[in-house]
Amino acid sequence: MVVSAINITEVYACVSSDSMTCLDPVDGLPAVPECPRAPQVDFLVDEVGLQPGQAMKLLAIKVVRQREKLQFMRNEIGFTRAVITKVVRRFPHILKYNLDRNLRPTLSFLETSLDFDRHEVRSLLEKQPAVLQLSVEENLHPKVFFMVRELGLMRDDLKKIFLANPMLLTLSLANNLKPKIAFFKKEFDVSLLLPCFSCLALLTTCSDQLEATEVAKIVKLHPPFLTYSQDNILNTSAYLTGFGIPRSKMRTTMLHCPQLFGLRSATF
């Protein structure tokens, strides 16, 4: 038994009060006897590969429900046992979500709306298993629609972007993506909130501004760009300005070297 992995109060909880009175203290602490583990703990340790401490936090879920989630990950997603162990260790709450209300609809959305094949689904979910908790109607669909409408991205573009950086799927639309687009417009005097059908016409009249199609090019070139914090982007802009690059040239810098805007000030 690895004591460091288990909360001591949880260990004592499985020992009767009578047995606790006859334990011999060692180094000022009562000795912890071996006690039988709950079947759920055995299942999670033996079948999933979790540490006992991790398994004990999931005791409220019935074994039959846990087994259903494991079968879903193995048979419907195609995860190996090693990958399932890694995914559940990183994101144990996956065992708490409802198969038909949460997990299967999300998997179906990835395969149908974004046209991911099974190999691509496995790759994306292995990197970012938290995607499985996202609601299709309240989260994934509005987010994808926003990126198509506001940035003019096509489905093939989105596939490549999400595969390269699955974290983008987990970003909040209301608290992250929309404010960030507004931030670009305000701070860099850019016109980002353009209907995609008018982009081509505006390219000839607003060539001094960063167009929605150009933001799409940046994201396709470097998908993590939309995950960068506003502070990082402003600090990088100020740093480059200090080296003689005018703010009017930030558009060109973003287009050709977007990864610069993800560097922290300590990196410079």
C-alpha positions as CSV (number, residue, x, y, z in Angstrom):
1,M,0.0,0.0,0.0
2,V,1.4,3.4,-1.0
3,V,0.4,5.5,2.0
4,S,1.5,8.8,0.3
5,A,-1.1,8.3,-2.4
6,I,-4.0,7.8,0.0
7,N,-5.6,10.4,2.3
8,I,-5.0,9.1,5.9
9,T,-8.6,9.9,7.0
10,E,-9.9,7.7,4.1
11,V,-7.7,4.8,5.2
12,Y,-9.0,5.1,8.8
13,A,-12.5,5.3,7.5
14,C,-12.3,1.7,6.3
15,V,-11.1,0.5,9.7
16,S,-13.6,-0.1,12.5
17,S,-13.4,1.9,15.7
18,D,-12.7,-1.2,17.7
19,S,-9.6,-2.1,15.6
20,M,-8.4,1.5,15.8
21,T,-8.1,1.2,19.6
22,C,-5.6,-1.7,19.4
23,L,-3.2,-0.2,16.9
24,D,0.4,0.3,18.0
25,P,1.8,3.8,17.5
26,V,4.9,4.0,15.4
27,D,6.8,7.2,15.3
28,G,4.0,9.0,17.0
29,L,1.4,7.8,14.6
30,P,-0.9,4.7,14.8
31,A,0.0,1.9,12.5
32,V,-2.2,1.5,9.5
33,P,-3.4,-2.1,9.0
34,E,-4.1,-3.7,5.7
35,C,-7.8,-3.6,5.1
36,P,-9.9,-5.0,2.3
37,R,-10.4,-2.5,-0.5
38,A,-13.9,-1.8,-1.9
39,P,-14.7,-3.7,-5.2
40,Q,-14.8,-0.3,-7.0
41,V,-11.2,0.5,-5.9
42,D,-10.0,-3.0,-7.0
43,F,-11.7,-2.4,-10.4
44,L,-10.2,1.0,-11.0
45,V,-6.7,-0.1,-9.8
46,D,-6.7,-3.4,-11.6
47,E,-8.7,-2.6,-14.8
48,V,-7.9,1.1,-15.3
49,G,-4.4,1.4,-13.7
50,L,-5.2,4.2,-11.3
51,Q,-3.4,4.7,-8.0
52,P,-5.5,3.8,-5.0
53,G,-5.9,7.4,-3.9
54,Q,-7.3,8.4,-7.3
55,A,-9.6,5.4,-7.3
56,M,-11.1,6.2,-3.9
57,K,-12.2,9.6,-5.2
58,L,-14.4,7.9,-7.7
59,L,-16.1,5.5,-5.3
60,A,-19.5,7.1,-5.8
61,I,-19.7,5.7,-9.3
62,K,-21.0,2.2,-9.6
63,V,-18.6,-0.3,-11.2
64,V,-21.1,-1.2,-13.9
65,R,-21.2,2.5,-14.9
66,Q,-17.4,2.8,-14.9
67,R,-17.2,-0.3,-17.0
68,E,-19.6,1.2,-19.6
69,K,-17.3,4.2,-20.0
70,L,-14.3,2.0,-20.4
71,Q,-16.0,0.0,-23.0
72,F,-17.0,3.2,-24.8
73,M,-13.4,4.4,-24.8
74,R,-12.1,1.0,-26.0
75,N,-14.8,0.0,-28.5
76,E,-16.2,3.3,-29.8
77,I,-13.2,5.6,-29.7
78,G,-10.6,2.9,-30.1
79,F,-8.3,3.6,-27.2
80,T,-5.8,1.0,-26.0
81,R,-5.7,0.1,-22.3
82,A,-2.5,2.1,-21.9
83,V,-4.2,5.2,-23.4
84,I,-7.4,4.7,-21.3
85,T,-5.2,4.6,-18.2
86,K,-3.4,7.8,-19.3
87,V,-6.7,9.6,-20.1
88,V,-8.5,8.6,-16.9
89,R,-5.5,9.6,-14.8
90,R,-5.5,13.1,-16.5
91,F,-9.2,13.5,-16.6
92,P,-10.9,11.1,-14.1
93,H,-14.3,13.0,-14.4
94,I,-14.7,11.2,-17.7
95,L,-16.1,8.3,-15.7
96,K,-18.8,10.5,-14.2
97,Y,-20.3,11.7,-17.5
98,N,-23.4,10.2,-19.0
99,L,-22.8,8.1,-22.1
100,D,-25.9,9.1,-24.0
101,R,-26.2,12.7,-22.8
102,N,-22.5,13.7,-23.0
103,L,-20.0,11.3,-24.4
104,R,-21.7,9.8,-27.5
105,P,-23.2,13.1,-28.8
106,T,-19.7,14.7,-28.6
107,L,-18.1,11.8,-30.4
108,S,-20.8,12.0,-33.0
109,F,-20.3,15.7,-33.5
110,L,-16.6,15.3,-34.1
111,E,-17.2,12.5,-36.6
112,T,-20.1,14.1,-38.5
113,S,-19.9,17.9,-38.2
114,L,-16.1,18.1,-38.3
115,D,-15.6,15.0,-40.4
116,F,-12.9,13.5,-38.2
117,D,-12.1,9.9,-39.0
118,R,-11.6,7.4,-36.1
119,H,-7.9,7.8,-36.0
120,E,-8.2,11.6,-35.9
121,V,-10.8,11.4,-33.1
122,R,-8.4,9.2,-31.1
123,S,-5.5,11.6,-31.6
124,L,-7.5,14.6,-30.6
125,L,-9.2,13.0,-27.5
126,E,-5.9,11.5,-26.3
127,K,-4.4,15.0,-26.3
128,Q,-7.4,16.7,-24.8
129,P,-9.9,14.3,-23.2
130,A,-11.7,17.2,-21.6
131,V,-13.4,17.8,-25.0
132,L,-15.7,14.9,-24.2
133,Q,-17.4,16.9,-21.4
134,L,-18.4,19.7,-23.7
135,S,-22.1,20.1,-24.7
136,V,-22.7,19.9,-28.4
137,E,-25.6,22.4,-28.5
138,E,-24.3,24.8,-25.8
139,N,-20.6,24.7,-26.5
140,L,-19.1,22.9,-29.5
141,H,-21.7,23.9,-32.2
142,P,-21.7,27.7,-31.4
143,K,-17.9,27.7,-31.2
144,V,-17.4,26.1,-34.6
145,F,-20.1,28.3,-36.1
146,F,-18.4,31.4,-34.7
147,M,-15.1,30.4,-36.2
148,V,-16.7,29.7,-39.6
149,R,-18.7,32.9,-39.7
150,E,-16.3,35.4,-38.2
151,L,-13.0,34.0,-39.5
152,G,-14.2,32.4,-42.7
153,L,-12.6,29.1,-41.8
154,M,-13.7,26.0,-43.7
155,R,-14.3,22.5,-42.3
156,D,-11.0,21.2,-43.6
157,D,-9.2,24.2,-42.0
158,L,-10.9,23.5,-38.6
159,K,-9.9,19.9,-38.7
160,K,-6.3,20.8,-39.1
161,I,-6.4,23.5,-36.5
162,F,-8.2,21.4,-33.9
163,L,-5.9,18.4,-34.5
164,A,-2.8,20.6,-34.1
165,N,-4.2,22.3,-31.0
166,P,-7.3,20.6,-29.4
167,M,-7.2,23.0,-26.6
168,L,-9.0,25.5,-28.9
169,L,-12.1,23.4,-28.6
170,T,-12.1,23.9,-24.8
171,L,-11.8,27.7,-24.9
172,S,-14.9,29.6,-23.8
173,L,-16.7,31.4,-26.6
174,A,-18.1,34.1,-24.4
175,N,-15.1,34.6,-22.1
176,N,-12.2,33.9,-24.4
177,L,-12.8,33.8,-28.2
178,K,-15.2,36.7,-28.7
179,P,-13.4,39.0,-26.3
180,K,-10.1,38.2,-28.0
181,I,-11.4,39.1,-31.4
182,A,-12.8,42.4,-30.0
183,F,-9.3,42.9,-28.4
184,F,-7.6,42.6,-31.7
185,K,-10.0,45.1,-33.3
186,K,-9.5,47.6,-30.5
187,E,-5.8,47.3,-29.8
188,F,-4.5,47.0,-33.4
189,D,-7.2,48.9,-35.2
190,V,-8.1,45.9,-37.2
191,S,-11.4,44.9,-38.8
192,L,-12.1,41.3,-37.7
193,L,-15.8,41.2,-37.2
194,L,-16.6,41.0,-40.9
195,P,-19.1,38.7,-42.6
196,C,-17.2,36.1,-44.5
197,F,-19.2,36.8,-47.7
198,S,-17.8,40.3,-47.8
199,C,-14.1,39.5,-47.2
200,L,-13.0,39.4,-50.8
201,A,-14.6,42.8,-51.6
202,L,-13.0,44.4,-48.6
203,L,-9.5,43.1,-49.3
204,T,-9.2,45.7,-52.1
205,T,-10.4,48.6,-50.0
206,C,-9.0,47.9,-46.5
207,S,-5.5,46.5,-47.3
208,D,-4.0,48.4,-44.4
209,Q,-6.1,46.5,-41.9
210,L,-5.9,42.9,-40.8
211,E,-8.8,41.2,-42.4
212,A,-10.8,38.2,-41.1
213,T,-9.2,36.1,-43.9
214,E,-5.8,37.1,-42.6
215,V,-6.6,36.1,-39.1
216,A,-7.7,32.8,-40.5
217,K,-4.3,32.5,-42.2
218,I,-2.6,33.2,-38.9
219,V,-4.5,30.5,-37.1
220,K,-3.9,28.0,-39.9
221,L,-0.2,28.8,-39.8
222,H,0.0,28.7,-36.0
223,P,-3.2,27.3,-34.3
224,P,-2.0,28.2,-30.7
225,F,-2.3,31.9,-31.7
226,L,-5.9,32.1,-30.4
227,T,-4.8,30.7,-27.0
228,Y,-2.3,33.5,-26.3
229,S,-3.3,35.8,-23.5
230,Q,-4.0,39.5,-24.3
231,D,-1.2,40.5,-21.9
232,N,1.3,38.4,-23.8
233,I,0.3,39.9,-27.1
234,L,0.5,43.5,-25.8
235,N,3.8,42.9,-24.1
236,T,5.3,41.4,-27.3
237,S,3.9,44.3,-29.3
238,A,5.5,46.8,-26.9
239,Y,8.8,44.9,-26.9
240,L,8.9,44.9,-30.8
241,T,8.0,48.6,-30.8
242,G,10.9,49.2,-28.5
243,F,13.2,47.7,-31.1
244,G,12.0,50.1,-33.8
245,I,9.1,48.1,-35.3
246,P,6.1,50.5,-35.6
247,R,2.7,49.3,-34.5
248,S,1.6,49.8,-38.2
249,K,3.8,46.8,-39.0
250,M,2.3,44.5,-36.3
251,R,-0.1,43.2,-38.9
252,T,2.8,41.9,-41.1
253,T,4.6,40.5,-38.0
254,M,1.5,38.6,-37.0
255,L,1.0,37.2,-40.5
256,H,4.6,35.9,-40.8
257,C,5.7,35.2,-37.2
258,P,2.6,34.7,-35.0
259,Q,4.5,32.5,-32.6
260,L,6.4,35.5,-31.4
261,F,3.2,36.7,-29.6
262,G,3.1,33.6,-27.4
263,L,6.5,34.3,-25.9
264,R,6.6,35.5,-22.3
265,S,8.6,38.6,-21.4
266,A,11.2,36.5,-19.5
267,T,12.0,34.8,-22.8
268,F,13.2,38.0,-24.5
